[in-house]
Amino acid sequence: MTVQTTEEPLHLGRYSDIEKLFRISAYCRRFAKNCRSSVSERHGGNLTAWELHEAEEMWVRRTQEEEFQAEIQALVRHGRVAEHSRISQLDPYLDERGVLRAGGRLVNSDLPASMQHPAVLPGNHELTRGLIRRCHQRQLHAGVEQTLASLRQH
């Protein structure tokens, strides 16, 4: 007898701490990679910063695919989004890793690439709220302006 479940084991709503979700996701990704690797190529121990970054990026892409599916398809097919799209003003594009990013004139600045072209996230989504909450806590519960300034740096 086979039982199928429709609930995802890693669901944003199940974790109040976004860092915990990212760590669990990173360990799951490592486990899957280790299963495909030979014994000598397997990794253990603490997660690396890159593994955590990849897990966070995975959740960003997943959220974007849920919320901006039509825009992503338009970018892949035509290289631009429809004028009536809610994100058309951002001059969006897909980067080399498949993350939907805002374009714009900051390309001429000396800012790091992640600040020049931030990832596009929906305003009212669990991932966005979790990232804001994490930033607010890292800033030791600073005010709105300080939290926004810190978010813009990441």
C-alpha contacts under 8 A as a table, 3 or more apart, distances in Angstrom:
res1	aa1	res2	aa2	distance
5	T	8	E	7.95
8	E	11	H	5.91
10	L	14	R	7.52
10	L	21	L	7.48
10	L	25	S	7.44
11	H	14	R	5.59
11	H	15	Y	7.47
12	L	15	Y	5.89
12	L	18	I	7.93
12	L	21	L	7.37
12	L	126	E	6.54
12	L	127	L	6.86
13	G	16	S	7.22
13	G	126	E	7.01
15	Y	18	I	6.50
15	Y	20	K	7.15
15	Y	21	L	6.24
16	S	130	G	7.56
17	D	20	K	5.40
17	D	21	L	6.73
17	D	130	G	7.14
17	D	134	R	7.75
18	I	21	L	5.06
18	I	22	F	6.28
18	I	127	L	7.69
18	I	130	G	5.49
18	I	131	L	6.86
18	I	134	R	7.01
19	E	22	F	5.04
19	E	23	R	6.13
19	E	134	R	7.64
20	K	23	R	5.09
20	K	24	I	6.10
21	L	24	I	5.22
21	L	25	S	6.03
22	F	25	S	5.03
22	F	26	A	6.03
22	F	52	L	6.35
22	F	55	A	5.57
22	F	56	E	5.81
23	R	26	A	5.02
23	R	27	Y	6.20
23	R	47	L	7.83
23	R	52	L	6.41
23	R	55	A	7.53
24	I	27	Y	5.15
24	I	28	C	6.18
25	S	28	C	5.05
25	S	29	R	6.14
25	S	55	A	5.83
26	A	29	R	5.06
26	A	30	R	6.10
26	A	47	L	7.44
26	A	51	E	5.82
26	A	52	L	5.80
26	A	54	E	7.45
26	A	55	A	5.17
27	Y	30	R	4.96
27	Y	31	F	6.05
27	Y	47	L	7.45
28	C	31	F	5.02
28	C	32	A	6.22
29	R	32	A	5.16
29	R	33	K	6.15
29	R	55	A	7.80
30	R	33	K	5.01
30	R	34	N	5.97
30	R	43	H	7.52
30	R	51	E	7.99
31	F	34	N	5.03
31	F	35	C	6.15
32	A	35	C	5.12
32	A	36	R	6.58
33	K	36	R	5.25
33	K	37	S	6.27
33	K	42	R	7.89
34	N	37	S	4.94
34	N	38	S	7.48
34	N	39	V	7.90
34	N	41	E	7.58
34	N	42	R	5.03
34	N	43	H	6.81
35	C	38	S	7.88
37	S	40	S	7.97
37	S	41	E	5.88
37	S	42	R	6.12
38	S	41	E	5.38
38	S	42	R	6.56
39	V	42	R	5.47
44	G	47	L	7.94
47	L	51	E	6.20
47	L	52	L	6.92
48	T	51	E	5.21
48	T	52	L	6.52
49	A	52	L	5.20
49	A	53	H	6.12
50	W	53	H	4.90
50	W	54	E	6.08
51	E	54	E	5.10
51	E	55	A	6.25
52	L	55	A	5.09
52	L	56	E	6.24
53	H	56	E	5.17
53	H	57	E	6.08
54	E	57	E	4.99
54	E	58	M	6.03
55	A	58	M	5.03
55	A	59	W	6.49
56	E	59	W	5.22
56	E	60	V	6.31
57	E	60	V	4.94
57	E	61	R	6.16
57	E	99	V	7.70
58	M	61	R	5.21
58	M	62	R	6.08
59	W	62	R	4.94
59	W	63	T	6.04
59	W	127	L	7.75
60	V	63	T	5.20
60	V	64	Q	6.13
60	V	99	V	7.36
60	V	119	A	7.90
60	V	121	L	7.48
60	V	127	L	7.70
61	R	64	Q	5.01
61	R	65	E	6.06
61	R	98	G	7.03
61	R	99	V	5.63
61	R	100	L	7.45
62	R	65	E	5.09
62	R	66	E	6.34
63	T	66	E	5.11
63	T	67	E	6.13
63	T	121	L	7.49
63	T	127	L	7.41
64	Q	67	E	5.15
64	Q	68	F	5.26
64	Q	69	Q	7.05
64	Q	99	V	7.86
64	Q	100	L	7.04
64	Q	120	V	7.51
64	Q	121	L	6.56
64	Q	122	P	7.77
65	E	68	F	5.53
65	E	69	Q	4.93
65	E	72	I	7.30
66	E	69	Q	5.95
67	E	122	P	6.94
68	F	71	E	5.25
68	F	72	I	6.14
69	Q	72	I	5.24
69	Q	73	Q	6.20
70	A	73	Q	5.17
70	A	74	A	6.13
71	E	74	A	5.04
71	E	75	L	6.18
71	E	81	V	5.42
71	E	82	A	7.43
71	E	85	S	7.31
72	I	75	L	5.08
72	I	76	V	6.22
72	I	81	V	7.75
72	I	94	L	7.68
72	I	100	L	7.44
73	Q	76	V	5.12
73	Q	77	R	6.09
74	A	77	R	5.14
74	A	78	H	5.50
74	A	79	G	6.67
74	A	80	R	6.10
74	A	81	V	5.34
74	A	82	A	7.29
75	L	78	H	5.39
75	L	79	G	4.20
75	L	80	R	4.66
75	L	81	V	5.74
75	L	93	Y	6.78
75	L	94	L	7.30
76	V	79	G	5.81
76	V	80	R	7.99
78	H	81	V	7.65
79	G	93	Y	7.69
80	R	91	D	7.98
80	R	92	P	7.47
80	R	93	Y	7.37
81	V	85	S	6.66
81	V	88	S	6.10
81	V	92	P	7.53
82	A	85	S	5.38
82	A	88	S	6.75
83	E	88	S	5.77
84	H	88	S	7.00
85	S	88	S	5.23
86	R	89	Q	7.54
87	I	90	L	5.51
87	I	91	D	7.46
87	I	92	P	7.14
88	S	91	D	5.65
88	S	92	P	6.80
90	L	102	A	5.19
90	L	103	G	6.14
90	L	104	G	7.11
91	D	102	A	5.82
91	D	103	G	4.84
91	D	104	G	6.36
92	P	100	L	6.56
92	P	101	R	5.44
92	P	102	A	4.50
92	P	103	G	5.29
92	P	120	V	7.98
93	Y	100	L	5.70
93	Y	101	R	5.48
93	Y	102	A	6.51
93	Y	103	G	6.53
94	L	97	R	7.70
94	L	98	G	5.40
94	L	99	V	5.42
94	L	100	L	4.59
94	L	101	R	6.10
95	D	98	G	5.32
95	D	99	V	5.46
95	D	100	L	6.56
95	D	101	R	6.88
96	E	99	V	7.52
99	V	119	A	6.69
100	L	119	A	5.79
100	L	120	V	5.85
101	R	117	H	5.62
101	R	118	P	5.48
101	R	119	A	4.27
101	R	120	V	5.28
102	A	117	H	5.08
102	A	118	P	5.73
102	A	119	A	6.34
102	A	120	V	6.17
103	G	106	L	7.92
103	G	107	V	7.97
103	G	116	Q	7.79
103	G	117	H	5.64
104	G	107	V	6.71
104	G	116	Q	7.87
104	G	117	H	7.45
105	R	108	N	6.36
106	L	109	S	5.22
106	L	111	L	7.80
106	L	116	Q	5.15
106	L	117	H	7.57
107	V	113	A	7.90
107	V	116	Q	5.87
107	V	117	H	7.76
109	S	116	Q	7.50
111	L	115	M	6.13
111	L	116	Q	6.02
112	P	115	M	5.46
112	P	116	Q	6.28
113	A	116	Q	4.93
113	A	117	H	6.01
114	S	117	H	5.40
114	S	118	P	5.37
114	S	119	A	7.73
114	S	153	Q	7.93
114	S	154	H	6.79
115	M	118	P	5.50
115	M	152	R	6.54
115	M	153	Q	5.97
115	M	154	H	6.73
118	P	152	R	7.84
121	L	128	T	6.56
122	P	125	H	5.87
122	P	128	T	6.89
123	G	128	T	6.54
124	N	128	T	6.92
124	N	129	R	7.21
125	H	128	T	5.29
125	H	129	R	6.24
126	E	129	R	5.12
126	E	130	G	6.00
127	L	130	G	4.99
127	L	131	L	6.13
128	T	131	L	5.17
128	T	132	I	6.20
129	R	132	I	5.10
129	R	133	R	6.03
130	G	133	R	4.99
130	G	134	R	6.09
131	L	134	R	5.10
131	L	135	C	6.20
132	I	135	C	5.11
132	I	136	H	6.05
132	I	147	T	7.61
132	I	151	L	7.27
133	R	136	H	5.02
133	R	137	Q	6.17
134	R	137	Q	5.19
134	R	138	R	6.13
135	C	138	R	5.02
135	C	139	Q	6.16
135	C	147	T	6.33
135	C	150	S	6.97
135	C	151	L	6.58
136	H	139	Q	5.15
136	H	140	L	6.53
136	H	141	H	5.15
136	H	142	A	6.40
136	H	143	G	7.98
136	H	147	T	5.45
137	Q	140	L	4.96
137	Q	141	H	5.16
137	Q	142	A	7.91
138	R	141	H	7.31
139	Q	142	A	5.50
139	Q	146	Q	7.61
139	Q	147	T	6.74
139	Q	150	S	7.86
142	A	146	Q	6.00
142	A	147	T	6.40
143	G	146	Q	5.49
143	G	147	T	6.21
144	V	147	T	5.14
144	V	148	L	6.09
145	E	148	L	5.13
145	E	149	A	6.13
146	Q	149	A	5.08
146	Q	150	S	6.18
147	T	150	S	5.12
147	T	151	L	6.12
148	L	151	L	4.98
148	L	152	R	6.20
149	A	152	R	5.24
149	A	153	Q	6.62
150	S	153	Q	5.22
150	S	154	H	6.83
151	L	154	H	5.38
